[in-house]
Every structure is written in structure tokens, then in C-alpha cells.
Amino acid sequence: MRRYLNWIQNSVFEGELTESQLMEVKSG
């Protein structure tokens, strides 16, 4: 789970995380 959280944080900071990607990550 930490790997996903780190990836999300990095993506958010880089501004590359989209809502669709976030939904996919939350879905598993």
C-alpha cells in the first residue's frame, strides 16, 4: 500500500495524477 501512496504523492506533486488514474488506484 505504501508504494501506491508514494506514487500518488509523487504524481500529485508533479501534477501528473488525473481523476481517472486516482479512481483506478482507489479501486485497487
N, C-alpha and C positions, 0 to 999 in steps of 0.2 A: 504494500500500500504506500509505503514511503516513496518508492520510486515514482509512482503516479503523482503524488503530491509535489515532489521536487520538479517533475516535468511540468506540471500545471503552473507552479510558481515561476519557473524559468520562462515558460511560454507567455504568461501574463506580463512579466517584466519586459519581455521582448515584443509584446503586443501582437503575437502570432496566434494566440488562442482565440478561436471563434466559438460562438454559442453552440454550433453543431458538434464541434470537437468536444466541448465540455459535456454535452449531453451523452456522447459516446463513452467518455471516460466514466461519468457517473453511472451509466448503465452497466459498466463492467468491461 
